[in-house]
Amino acid sequence: MGTKNTRVADEVPDDPDDLLPETSVLSLDEYLDMQAAIGNRTRFEIVYRLAHGDELTPTELNEAMDVDDSTLHYHLNELQDVGLVEKRVRTERNSDGLYTYYRSTILGDVILEHGVEELLRREWDFSEAYDGSGSA
């Protein structure tokens, strides 16, 4: 376990557990589980589509991603388990029955924006920085 020393800005603790404040709601392992979950291409695409759009039904996700039903539901469950996606069930106006919708959670939005998307933005920055260099 970490030593939970008081952290000073810009200092890197010796123990990775000390990266989190003592009052953290989530453990380091839970954060790592989120990172591992979004490291899968299908799960990344699900969170991406949900974070950058409206709530979507499994049918809408299935059509957009061209994956089979069981694969989609497996990945949705994995994302729910780590807290990156949430499921909502509701009725629709002028319709019978309940409909299931999925949306990205705030954790899903944050891990996407400050994780994979940030790396991809930096790829563009690096590419643009080197495009004009040395070519005359």
CYANA upper distance limits for C-alpha pairs under 8 A (distance plus 0.5 A):
  1 MET  CA     17 ASP  CA      7.12
  2 GLY  CA     15 ASP  CA      6.10
  2 GLY  CA     16 PRO  CA      7.64
  2 GLY  CA     17 ASP  CA      5.30
  2 GLY  CA     18 ASP  CA      5.84
  3 THR  CA     15 ASP  CA      7.74
  3 THR  CA     17 ASP  CA      8.36
  3 THR  CA     18 ASP  CA      7.01
  4 LYS  CA     17 ASP  CA      8.13
  4 LYS  CA     18 ASP  CA      5.68
  4 LYS  CA     21 PRO  CA      8.05
  4 LYS  CA     22 GLU  CA      7.15
  5 ASN  CA     18 ASP  CA      7.54
  7 ARG  CA     11 GLU  CA      7.43
  7 ARG  CA     13 PRO  CA      7.96
  7 ARG  CA     18 ASP  CA      8.36
 12 VAL  CA     19 LEU  CA      8.28
 13 PRO  CA     18 ASP  CA      6.58
 13 PRO  CA     19 LEU  CA      7.14
 14 ASP  CA     18 ASP  CA      8.20
 15 ASP  CA     19 LEU  CA      8.10
 16 PRO  CA     28 LEU  CA      8.50
 17 ASP  CA     28 LEU  CA      6.80
 20 LEU  CA     24 SER  CA      6.67
 20 LEU  CA     27 SER  CA      8.34
 20 LEU  CA     28 LEU  CA      7.79
 26 LEU  CA     30 GLU  CA      6.56
 26 LEU  CA     31 TYR  CA      7.53
 27 SER  CA     31 TYR  CA      7.05
 28 LEU  CA     32 LEU  CA      6.69
 29 ASP  CA     33 ASP  CA      6.57
 30 GLU  CA     34 MET  CA      6.89
 30 GLU  CA     82 VAL  CA      7.62
 31 TYR  CA     35 GLN  CA      6.87
 32 LEU  CA     36 ALA  CA      6.60
 33 ASP  CA     37 ALA  CA      6.59
 33 ASP  CA     82 VAL  CA      7.02
 34 MET  CA     38 ILE  CA      6.85
 34 MET  CA     79 LEU  CA      8.42
 34 MET  CA     82 VAL  CA      6.09
 34 MET  CA     83 GLY  CA      7.97
 34 MET  CA     84 LEU  CA      7.56
 34 MET  CA    111 ILE  CA      8.43
 35 GLN  CA     39 GLY  CA      6.71
 35 GLN  CA    111 ILE  CA      7.91
 36 ALA  CA     40 ASN  CA      7.76
 37 ALA  CA     43 ARG  CA      7.21
 37 ALA  CA     44 PHE  CA      8.35
 37 ALA  CA     78 GLU  CA      7.63
 37 ALA  CA     79 LEU  CA      7.11
 37 ALA  CA     82 VAL  CA      8.06
 38 ILE  CA     43 ARG  CA      6.07
 38 ILE  CA     44 PHE  CA      5.31
 38 ILE  CA     47 VAL  CA      8.25
 38 ILE  CA     79 LEU  CA      8.46
 38 ILE  CA    112 LEU  CA      8.45
 39 GLY  CA     43 ARG  CA      7.95
 39 GLY  CA     44 PHE  CA      7.02
 40 ASN  CA     44 PHE  CA      6.44
 41 ARG  CA     45 GLU  CA      6.69
 42 THR  CA     46 ILE  CA      6.79
 42 THR  CA     75 HIS  CA      7.73
 43 ARG  CA     47 VAL  CA      6.76
 43 ARG  CA     75 HIS  CA      6.39
 43 ARG  CA     76 LEU  CA      7.92
 43 ARG  CA     79 LEU  CA      7.54
 44 PHE  CA     48 TYR  CA      6.47
 45 GLU  CA     49 ARG  CA      6.54
 45 GLU  CA     65 MET  CA      8.50
 46 ILE  CA     50 LEU  CA      6.69
 46 ILE  CA     61 LEU  CA      7.94
 46 ILE  CA     76 LEU  CA      8.28
 47 VAL  CA     51 ALA  CA      6.31
 47 VAL  CA     84 LEU  CA      7.85
 47 VAL  CA     85 VAL  CA      7.57
 47 VAL  CA    103 ARG  CA      8.49
 47 VAL  CA    104 SER  CA      6.52
 47 VAL  CA    108 GLY  CA      7.04
 47 VAL  CA    109 ASP  CA      8.26
 47 VAL  CA    112 LEU  CA      8.05
 48 TYR  CA     52 HIS  CA      6.56
 48 TYR  CA    112 LEU  CA      7.63
 49 ARG  CA     53 GLY  CA      6.39
 50 LEU  CA     54 ASP  CA      6.76
 50 LEU  CA     55 GLU  CA      6.71
 50 LEU  CA     56 LEU  CA      7.43
 50 LEU  CA    102 TYR  CA      7.85
 50 LEU  CA    103 ARG  CA      5.76
 50 LEU  CA    104 SER  CA      5.79
 51 ALA  CA    103 ARG  CA      7.57
 51 ALA  CA    104 SER  CA      5.74
 51 ALA  CA    108 GLY  CA      7.82
 51 ALA  CA    109 ASP  CA      6.24
 54 ASP  CA    103 ARG  CA      7.72
 55 GLU  CA    101 TYR  CA      6.34
 55 GLU  CA    102 TYR  CA      5.91
 55 GLU  CA    103 ARG  CA      5.32
 55 GLU  CA    104 SER  CA      8.49
 56 LEU  CA     60 GLU  CA      6.34
 56 LEU  CA     61 LEU  CA      6.81
 56 LEU  CA    101 TYR  CA      5.72
 56 LEU  CA    102 TYR  CA      5.91
 56 LEU  CA    103 ARG  CA      7.26
 57 THR  CA     61 LEU  CA      6.79
 57 THR  CA     99 TYR  CA      8.08
 57 THR  CA    100 THR  CA      6.30
 57 THR  CA    101 TYR  CA      4.94
 57 THR  CA    102 TYR  CA      6.66
 58 PRO  CA     62 ASN  CA      6.40
 58 PRO  CA     72 LEU  CA      8.07
 58 PRO  CA     73 HIS  CA      8.26
 58 PRO  CA    100 THR  CA      7.84
 58 PRO  CA    101 TYR  CA      7.51
 58 PRO  CA    102 TYR  CA      8.02
 59 THR  CA     63 GLU  CA      6.68
 60 GLU  CA     64 ALA  CA      6.66
 61 LEU  CA     65 MET  CA      6.48
 62 ASN  CA     66 ASP  CA      5.94
 62 ASN  CA     67 VAL  CA      6.11
 62 ASN  CA     68 ASP  CA      7.35
 62 ASN  CA     69 ASP  CA      7.41
 62 ASN  CA     72 LEU  CA      7.40
 63 GLU  CA     67 VAL  CA      8.15
 67 VAL  CA     71 THR  CA      7.06
 67 VAL  CA     72 LEU  CA      6.80
 68 ASP  CA     72 LEU  CA      6.75
 69 ASP  CA     73 HIS  CA      6.69
 70 SER  CA     74 TYR  CA      6.56
 71 THR  CA     75 HIS  CA      6.83
 72 LEU  CA     76 LEU  CA      6.60
 73 HIS  CA     77 ASN  CA      6.54
 74 TYR  CA     78 GLU  CA      6.84
 75 HIS  CA     79 LEU  CA      6.69
 76 LEU  CA     80 GLN  CA      6.63
 76 LEU  CA     85 VAL  CA      7.83
 77 ASN  CA     81 ASP  CA      6.56
 78 GLU  CA     82 VAL  CA      7.14
 79 LEU  CA     83 GLY  CA      6.72
 79 LEU  CA     84 LEU  CA      5.81
 79 LEU  CA     85 VAL  CA      5.95
 80 GLN  CA     84 LEU  CA      6.46
 80 GLN  CA     85 VAL  CA      5.41
 80 GLN  CA     86 GLU  CA      6.22
 80 GLN  CA     87 LYS  CA      8.13
 83 GLY  CA    105 THR  CA      7.51
 83 GLY  CA    107 LEU  CA      7.44
 83 GLY  CA    108 GLY  CA      7.84
 84 LEU  CA    104 SER  CA      6.50
 84 LEU  CA    105 THR  CA      5.86
 84 LEU  CA    106 ILE  CA      8.03
 84 LEU  CA    107 LEU  CA      6.09
 84 LEU  CA    108 GLY  CA      4.60
 84 LEU  CA    109 ASP  CA      8.29
 85 VAL  CA    102 TYR  CA      7.20
 85 VAL  CA    103 ARG  CA      6.17
 85 VAL  CA    104 SER  CA      4.97
 85 VAL  CA    105 THR  CA      5.75
 85 VAL  CA    108 GLY  CA      6.94
 86 GLU  CA    102 TYR  CA      6.16
 86 GLU  CA    103 ARG  CA      6.08
 86 GLU  CA    104 SER  CA      6.81
 86 GLU  CA    105 THR  CA      6.78
 87 LYS  CA    100 THR  CA      7.29
 87 LYS  CA    101 TYR  CA      6.24
 87 LYS  CA    102 TYR  CA      5.07
 87 LYS  CA    103 ARG  CA      7.18
 88 ARG  CA    100 THR  CA      6.22
 88 ARG  CA    101 TYR  CA      5.64
 88 ARG  CA    102 TYR  CA      6.64
 89 VAL  CA     98 LEU  CA      6.77
 89 VAL  CA     99 TYR  CA      5.99
 89 VAL  CA    100 THR  CA      4.98
 89 VAL  CA    101 TYR  CA      6.71
 90 ARG  CA     98 LEU  CA      5.80
 90 ARG  CA     99 TYR  CA      5.91
 90 ARG  CA    100 THR  CA      7.11
 90 ARG  CA    101 TYR  CA      8.43
 91 THR  CA     95 SER  CA      7.75
 91 THR  CA     96 ASP  CA      7.74
 91 THR  CA     97 GLY  CA      6.63
 91 THR  CA     98 LEU  CA      5.16
 91 THR  CA     99 TYR  CA      6.41
 92 GLU  CA     96 ASP  CA      7.88
 92 GLU  CA     97 GLY  CA      8.28
 92 GLU  CA     98 LEU  CA      7.78
 92 GLU  CA     99 TYR  CA      7.73
104 SER  CA    108 GLY  CA      5.88
104 SER  CA    109 ASP  CA      6.84
105 THR  CA    109 ASP  CA      6.75
106 ILE  CA    110 VAL  CA      6.61
107 LEU  CA    111 ILE  CA      6.52
108 GLY  CA    112 LEU  CA      6.56
109 ASP  CA    113 GLU  CA      6.56
110 VAL  CA    114 HIS  CA      6.29
110 VAL  CA    115 GLY  CA      8.18
111 ILE  CA    115 GLY  CA      5.66
111 ILE  CA    116 VAL  CA      7.97
112 LEU  CA    116 VAL  CA      6.12
112 LEU  CA    117 GLU  CA      6.31
112 LEU  CA    118 GLU  CA      8.46
113 GLU  CA    117 GLU  CA      5.65
113 GLU  CA    118 GLU  CA      6.55
114 HIS  CA    118 GLU  CA      5.72
115 GLY  CA    119 LEU  CA      6.93
116 VAL  CA    120 LEU  CA      6.76
117 GLU  CA    121 ARG  CA      6.61
118 GLU  CA    122 ARG  CA      6.72
119 LEU  CA    123 GLU  CA      6.78
120 LEU  CA    124 TRP  CA      7.10
121 ARG  CA    125 ASP  CA      6.86
122 ARG  CA    126 PHE  CA      6.53
123 GLU  CA    127 SER  CA      6.55
124 TRP  CA    128 GLU  CA      6.58
125 ASP  CA    129 ALA  CA      6.55
126 PHE  CA    130 TYR  CA      6.75
127 SER  CA    131 ASP  CA      6.45
128 GLU  CA    132 GLY  CA      7.88
129 ALA  CA    133 SER  CA      7.79
